Amino acid sequence: MTRKTALWAALFVLGLALVILGVLNGGARDVLAKAVRICSECIGLG
């Protein structure tokens, strides 16, 4: 494995770990709630 490939693999694993940590921490729920609120305000429901 070349050095560049190893760096890309390490960054991919780190990014995946941070996404999983964010989902487990409730971050996805917060983002969805904010998106629904913004969308509801934008089309005039809120």
PyRosetta script that sets phi, psi and omega in degrees:
from pyrosetta import init, pose_from_sequence

init()
pose = pose_from_sequence("MTRKTALWAALFVLGLALVILGVLNGGARDVLAKAVRICSECIGLG")
pose.set_psi(1, 133.6)
pose.set_omega(1, -179.9)
pose.set_phi(2, -78.8)
pose.set_psi(2, 166.7)
pose.set_omega(2, -178.6)
pose.set_phi(3, -63.4)
pose.set_psi(3, -39.2)
pose.set_omega(3, -179.8)
pose.set_phi(4, -66.3)
pose.set_psi(4, -41.5)
pose.set_omega(4, 178.6)
pose.set_phi(5, -65.3)
pose.set_psi(5, -39.6)
pose.set_omega(5, 178.5)
pose.set_phi(6, -64.8)
pose.set_psi(6, -39.2)
pose.set_omega(6, 178.4)
pose.set_phi(7, -64.8)
pose.set_psi(7, -45.3)
pose.set_omega(7, 178.6)
pose.set_phi(8, -62.0)
pose.set_psi(8, -40.6)
pose.set_omega(8, 179.3)
pose.set_phi(9, -65.7)
pose.set_psi(9, -41.5)
pose.set_omega(9, 179.2)
pose.set_phi(10, -65.3)
pose.set_psi(10, -42.1)
pose.set_omega(10, 178.3)
pose.set_phi(11, -65.8)
pose.set_psi(11, -37.6)
pose.set_omega(11, 177.7)
pose.set_phi(12, -64.0)
pose.set_psi(12, -45.5)
pose.set_omega(12, 179.6)
pose.set_phi(13, -64.3)
pose.set_psi(13, -41.7)
pose.set_omega(13, 178.3)
pose.set_phi(14, -63.2)
pose.set_psi(14, -45.1)
pose.set_omega(14, 178.6)
pose.set_phi(15, -62.4)
pose.set_psi(15, -43.2)
pose.set_omega(15, 178.4)
pose.set_phi(16, -63.2)
pose.set_psi(16, -41.0)
pose.set_omega(16, 178.9)
pose.set_phi(17, -64.1)
pose.set_psi(17, -40.1)
pose.set_omega(17, 179.6)
pose.set_phi(18, -68.9)
pose.set_psi(18, -36.4)
pose.set_omega(18, 176.1)
pose.set_phi(19, -64.2)
pose.set_psi(19, -45.6)
pose.set_omega(19, 179.1)
pose.set_phi(20, -62.4)
pose.set_psi(20, -42.1)
pose.set_omega(20, 178.1)
pose.set_phi(21, -62.4)
pose.set_psi(21, -41.1)
pose.set_omega(21, 178.6)
pose.set_phi(22, -65.0)
pose.set_psi(22, -40.1)
pose.set_omega(22, 177.8)
pose.set_phi(23, -65.5)
pose.set_psi(23, -43.9)
pose.set_omega(23, 179.4)
pose.set_phi(24, -66.7)
pose.set_psi(24, -26.7)
pose.set_omega(24, -179.2)
pose.set_phi(25, -82.3)
pose.set_psi(25, -7.3)
pose.set_omega(25, 179.8)
pose.set_phi(26, 94.4)
pose.set_psi(26, 10.0)
pose.set_omega(26, -178.8)
pose.set_phi(27, -66.2)
pose.set_psi(27, -36.4)
pose.set_omega(27, -179.8)
pose.set_phi(28, -65.2)
pose.set_psi(28, -38.3)
pose.set_omega(28, 178.5)
pose.set_phi(29, -63.8)
pose.set_psi(29, -42.6)
pose.set_omega(29, -180.0)
pose.set_phi(30, -65.0)
pose.set_psi(30, -43.4)
pose.set_omega(30, 179.8)
pose.set_phi(31, -63.9)
pose.set_psi(31, -42.3)
pose.set_omega(31, 178.4)
pose.set_phi(32, -63.1)
pose.set_psi(32, -43.1)
pose.set_omega(32, 179.4)
pose.set_phi(33, -62.3)
pose.set_psi(33, -41.9)
pose.set_omega(33, 178.4)
pose.set_phi(34, -66.8)
pose.set_psi(34, -39.4)
pose.set_omega(34, 179.5)
pose.set_phi(35, -64.7)
pose.set_psi(35, -41.4)
pose.set_omega(35, 178.4)
pose.set_phi(36, -64.8)
pose.set_psi(36, -42.4)
pose.set_omega(36, 179.9)
pose.set_phi(37, -62.8)
pose.set_psi(37, -45.5)
pose.set_omega(37, -179.9)
pose.set_phi(38, -64.7)
pose.set_psi(38, -42.8)
pose.set_omega(38, -178.4)
pose.set_phi(39, -66.0)
pose.set_psi(39, -39.7)
pose.set_omega(39, 179.5)
pose.set_phi(40, -65.2)
pose.set_psi(40, -38.9)
pose.set_omega(40, 177.8)
pose.set_phi(41, -69.2)
pose.set_psi(41, -36.7)
pose.set_omega(41, -176.0)
pose.set_phi(42, -66.6)
pose.set_psi(42, -39.5)
pose.set_omega(42, -178.5)
pose.set_phi(43, -94.0)
pose.set_psi(43, 4.7)
pose.set_omega(43, 172.0)
pose.set_phi(44, 86.9)
pose.set_psi(44, 20.7)
pose.set_omega(44, 178.5)
pose.set_phi(45, -89.5)
pose.set_psi(45, -19.2)
pose.set_omega(45, -171.4)
pose.set_phi(46, -104.5)
pose.dump_pdb("model.pdb")
